[in-house]
Amino acid sequence: MGQESRSCRTENDHGRFEAFARRKILFRQLTNAEWLLSIPGTTNRKPRCSIVLAATRSERIVRSTHDADEFTQVIWRMMGYAQVSQPIKPQRRMDPDWAGNPEQYRKQAEYLATINLSSVAKWEYPLKTLPRPTGKATTRLLLSTICRAPTIMPHDVILDEHGDVWFTDFGEQYIGKMDPKTGKIKEFAVPELKTGYPVGLLDIEEDKAGDFWVGMMFQGALAKFDPKAEKFQVYKLQSDYNDNVAQLNMLGLRYDVDGKSLDRQRRTPGTLRLDIKTGTYERFQAQKQQPDKGPFSIYGIDSDSHNNIYFFGLPKQLDRSRRCRNRQVFVVSDADSALASAPREDGSSGSPLFWRVSGQ
């Protein structure tokens, strides 16, 4: 009888524990999107912290106990890290003035202190979730492959003509090739050019010859990889462009048309154009002719068959309604007329044409 009572108690306790656990661990299951959906504040307040909330694990913020004064220091410190950083491998930017000063983040800090656990024992707002997959959406196979190190962060991923998967490592100075049939990965170390600067790669693209190009980010260069010889050729920025904030990210690769490759770079709001033969870069600033005024940033870029460059323009000061409704396409001619373009489909030539998608 005593044994049976103990057994019943154990089962009941187990049931209560499971119910408690389901409630307790919900916050660990939320995605960043669900945290942004859950936290209180008007749409006019949340964007002030978008760079902090969207670029980090929001759970780390809402579980913290920092008050506003402490958050000014935390945000300031975080802004001094490069995008390629991660909690187990922070990488400082080399520009000492990049992050400004702690007090300029006061408004963001005050807001974050209202959504964390600095003044309450538990969150006083409901945790909202998005619908979970059901039916056929749950019948997906996830292939998990053990990589070289826990700091590996695959960023861009493309397939070659053989079906092999190529990717850049955002946290280390490697590119990788994976056989999707076996999951086997082979990695290739990209040369490190600027000792002490952040490492990590962003875009990877394949050119018409079957070579792969990567943006070397804070290392101030583009690298071309020959997969047959398994060797890199590096195109380093010349000294007048290669300062402590130089950052080469994304590529337009139809240089087979005119010997010119385009790269989106972070040093200025524009792009740089690489002459493949000479290895020299020149400034290429289409944003001078943008219809919108104010801050402007270029994100992804791509080339068409005539080496015209298409890119996304990201105005930084658009309100929410404008972001949703004003998705117009503009054709912008480059202000630097000395940069001649390849002939267009209509046979004309002249300054390169750019398509800018506004309001993304």
C-alpha positions in Angstrom: 0.0 0.0 0.0 2.8 2.4 0.9 4.6 1.6 -2.4 1.4 2.2 -4.4 1.0 5.6 -2.7 4.5 6.6 -3.4 4.0 5.5 -7.1 0.9 7.7 -7.4 2.6 10.6 -5.8 5.5 10.3 -8.3 3.2 10.2 -11.3 1.2 13.2 -10.1 4.4 15.1 -9.3 5.7 14.2 -12.7 2.5 15.6 -14.4 2.7 18.8 -12.4 6.4 19.1 -13.3 5.7 18.7 -17.0 3.0 21.3 -16.9 5.3 23.6 -15.0 8.1 23.0 -17.5 6.0 23.8 -20.5 5.1 27.1 -19.0 8.6 27.8 -17.7 10.5 27.1 -20.9 8.3 28.9 -23.3 10.6 31.9 -23.3 13.4 29.7 -24.5 11.5 28.6 -27.5 10.6 32.1 -28.8 12.3 33.4 -32.0 13.5 37.0 -32.3 10.3 37.7 -34.3 8.1 36.4 -31.5 10.0 38.5 -28.9 9.6 41.6 -31.0 5.9 40.7 -31.2 5.7 40.2 -27.5 7.5 43.2 -26.0 5.4 46.3 -25.3 5.8 49.7 -26.8 4.5 51.6 -29.8 5.9 51.2 -33.2 7.5 54.6 -32.7 9.5 53.3 -29.7 10.6 49.8 -30.9 12.5 51.0 -34.0 14.8 53.0 -31.7 16.2 49.7 -30.5 15.9 47.8 -33.8 19.7 47.6 -34.3 20.0 46.1 -30.8 17.0 43.8 -30.8 17.2 42.6 -34.4 21.0 42.0 -34.4 21.1 40.0 -31.2 19.2 37.3 -29.4 16.4 39.3 -27.9 16.1 36.8 -25.1 19.5 37.9 -23.8 18.1 41.4 -23.4 14.8 40.7 -21.9 16.3 38.3 -19.4 18.9 40.8 -18.3 18.6 43.0 -15.1 20.4 46.1 -16.4 18.9 49.5 -15.6 19.0 52.4 -18.1 22.4 53.6 -16.9 23.9 50.2 -17.3 22.3 49.7 -20.7 24.0 52.9 -22.0 27.3 51.2 -21.3 26.2 47.8 -22.7 24.9 49.3 -26.0 28.0 51.4 -26.4 30.2 48.4 -25.9 28.2 46.3 -28.3 28.3 49.0 -31.0 32.1 48.8 -30.8 31.9 45.1 -32.0 32.0 44.2 -35.6 29.0 42.4 -37.2 31.1 39.2 -37.3 31.1 39.0 -33.5 29.4 36.4 -31.4 29.1 35.9 -27.7 31.9 33.3 -27.6 34.1 35.4 -30.0 33.7 39.2 -29.8 35.7 41.1 -32.4 36.3 44.8 -31.8 36.2 47.3 -34.6 39.4 49.1 -35.2 37.9 52.6 -35.4 37.9 53.9 -31.8 35.3 56.5 -32.6 32.8 54.2 -34.3 30.5 53.7 -31.3 30.4 57.4 -30.3 29.7 57.8 -26.5 27.4 55.9 -24.1 25.1 58.8 -23.5 23.9 59.0 -27.1 22.2 55.7 -26.5 20.1 57.0 -23.5 16.7 56.7 -25.2 17.3 53.1 -26.3 18.7 52.2 -22.9 15.6 53.7 -21.1 13.3 51.7 -23.3 15.2 48.4 -22.9 15.1 48.8 -19.2 11.3 48.7 -19.4 11.1 45.3 -21.1 13.7 43.3 -19.1 13.8 42.1 -15.5 15.6 45.2 -14.0 12.5 46.2 -11.9 10.2 43.1 -11.9 10.6 39.5 -11.0 8.9 38.2 -14.2 7.8 39.8 -17.5 4.5 41.6 -17.1 3.5 41.2 -20.7 2.2 38.1 -22.4 4.6 36.0 -24.5 3.2 35.8 -28.0 3.9 33.0 -30.4 3.5 32.6 -34.2 1.7 29.5 -35.5 3.8 26.3 -35.5 4.2 24.2 -38.6 1.5 21.6 -39.1 0.8 18.8 -41.7 3.2 18.6 -44.6 5.2 21.6 -43.2 6.5 19.3 -40.5 7.9 16.6 -42.9 11.2 18.3 -43.5 14.6 16.7 -43.0 17.2 18.8 -41.3 20.8 17.8 -42.0 23.1 18.7 -39.2 26.8 18.6 -39.9 29.6 18.8 -37.4 31.9 21.6 -38.5 35.4 22.4 -37.4 34.7 24.8 -34.6 31.7 26.2 -32.6 32.5 29.7 -33.9 31.6 28.8 -37.5 28.7 30.8 -38.8 27.7 30.0 -42.4 26.4 33.2 -44.0 25.8 33.1 -47.8 25.2 29.7 -49.4 25.1 28.9 -53.1 25.1 25.7 -55.3 27.5 25.1 -58.1 26.7 23.3 -61.3 27.5 19.9 -59.7 25.0 20.5 -56.9 27.7 21.0 -54.3 27.1 23.6 -51.6 29.5 26.5 -51.1 29.3 28.8 -48.1 31.1 31.6 -46.4 32.0 31.6 -42.7 30.8 34.8 -41.1 32.8 34.1 -37.9 36.1 32.7 -39.3 38.3 33.2 -42.3 37.2 30.2 -44.2 35.0 29.2 -47.1 33.5 25.7 -47.2 32.2 23.1 -49.7 29.7 20.5 -48.7 28.6 17.4 -50.5 24.8 17.4 -49.9 24.7 13.6 -50.4 27.1 12.7 -47.6 27.2 16.0 -45.6 31.0 15.9 -45.9 32.6 19.4 -45.6 35.9 20.6 -46.9 37.1 24.0 -45.8 39.6 26.4 -47.3 41.4 29.1 -45.3 41.2 32.5 -46.8 44.4 34.6 -46.3 44.3 37.0 -43.4 45.7 40.4 -44.5 45.2 42.7 -41.6 46.4 41.2 -38.3 44.2 42.2 -35.4 41.3 43.3 -37.5 38.0 41.3 -37.4 37.8 38.2 -39.5 34.8 36.6 -41.2 33.4 36.7 -44.7 30.0 37.7 -46.2 29.0 37.3 -49.9 30.1 34.4 -52.1 29.4 34.3 -55.8 30.5 32.1 -58.8 31.7 33.8 -62.0 31.3 32.6 -65.5 34.7 30.7 -65.4 33.6 28.7 -62.4 35.7 30.5 -59.9 34.3 31.7 -56.5 34.6 35.2 -55.2 34.1 36.3 -51.6 33.9 39.7 -49.8 36.6 39.7 -47.1 34.9 42.3 -45.0 37.2 44.0 -42.5 40.3 42.5 -44.2 39.9 45.1 -46.9 39.9 42.8 -50.0 38.1 40.5 -52.4 39.3 37.0 -52.9 38.9 34.7 -56.0 39.1 31.0 -55.4 40.0 28.5 -58.1 38.3 25.3 -57.0 40.4 23.1 -59.3 43.8 24.4 -58.1 42.3 25.2 -54.6 44.2 28.5 -54.6 43.2 32.1 -53.8 44.0 35.2 -55.6 43.5 38.3 -53.4 42.6 41.8 -54.7 43.5 44.1 -51.8 42.3 47.7 -51.5 44.9 50.3 -52.3 46.0 52.3 -49.3 43.8 55.4 -49.8 40.7 53.2 -49.5 42.0 50.7 -47.0 41.6 52.5 -43.7 40.4 51.2 -40.3 36.7 51.1 -41.4 37.1 49.6 -44.9 34.7 46.7 -45.3 34.1 44.8 -48.6 30.9 42.8 -48.5 28.9 42.0 -51.6 29.8 41.4 -55.3 28.6 42.0 -58.8 30.6 39.7 -61.0 30.0 40.2 -64.8 33.5 41.4 -65.3 33.7 39.1 -68.3 31.9 42.0 -70.1 34.3 44.8 -69.5 36.9 43.6 -67.0 35.2 45.4 -64.1 33.8 43.9 -60.9 31.6 45.8 -58.4 31.6 45.5 -54.7 29.4 47.1 -52.1 31.6 48.5 -49.4 30.9 50.0 -46.0 33.5 52.8 -46.0 31.1 55.1 -47.8 27.5 54.7 -48.8 28.5 53.7 -52.4 30.4 50.9 -54.1 33.9 50.3 -55.4 34.7 49.0 -58.9 37.7 46.7 -59.3 39.7 46.6 -62.5 40.6 42.9 -62.7 43.7 43.4 -64.9 45.3 46.2 -62.8 44.0 45.2 -59.4 43.0 48.8 -58.6 39.7 50.0 -57.2 37.8 53.2 -58.1 34.9 54.9 -56.3 31.5 54.3 -57.8 28.8 56.4 -56.2 25.4 56.0 -57.7 23.6 57.3 -54.6 24.6 60.9 -55.5 21.6 60.9 -57.9 19.1 59.2 -55.5 15.7 60.9 -55.4 15.4 60.6 -51.6 17.3 62.9 -49.4 19.1 62.0 -46.1 21.0 58.9 -45.0 21.2 56.1 -47.5 22.8 52.7 -47.6 23.3 50.1 -50.3 22.8 46.5 -49.4 22.7 43.6 -51.9 24.0 44.2 -55.4 24.0 42.1 -58.6 25.0 42.4 -62.2 23.1 41.7 -65.4 24.5 40.3 -68.6 25.7 43.7 -69.6 27.4 44.4 -66.3 24.7 46.9 -65.2 24.5 46.9 -61.5 21.2 46.4 -59.6 21.1 47.1 -55.9 18.8 47.6 -52.9 18.7 51.2 -51.5 17.9 51.3 -47.8 17.0 54.8 -46.6 17.5 54.9 -42.9 14.8 57.4 -41.9 11.6 56.0 -43.3 8.6 55.7 -41.0 6.7 52.5 -40.9 3.9 53.4 -43.2 6.3 54.5 -45.9 8.2 51.3 -45.6 5.1 49.3 -46.3 3.6 51.4 -49.1 6.3 53.3 -51.0 7.9 50.4 -52.9 8.9 52.2 -56.1 11.7 51.5 -58.5 13.9 54.3 -59.7 16.5 54.3 -62.5 19.5 56.4 -61.3 22.4 57.4 -63.5 25.9 57.5 -61.9 27.2 60.9 -61.2 30.8 60.0 -62.1 30.5 60.2 -65.9 34.2 59.1 -66.3 33.1 55.6 -65.4 31.9 54.3 -68.8 29.5 51.4 -69.0 29.1 48.5 -71.3 26.6 48.9 -74.2 22.9 48.5 -73.2 20.5 46.2 -74.8 19.3 49.1 -77.0 22.8 49.6 -78.2 23.4 52.8 -76.3 26.3 53.4 -73.9 27.4 56.0 -71.3 27.1 56.3 -67.6 26.0 53.1 -65.9 22.3 52.8 -65.0 21.2 51.6 -61.5 17.9 50.3 -60.3 17.2 51.2 -56.8 14.3 49.7 -54.9 13.1 52.2 -52.3 11.3 51.4 -49.1 12.5 47.9 -48.6 
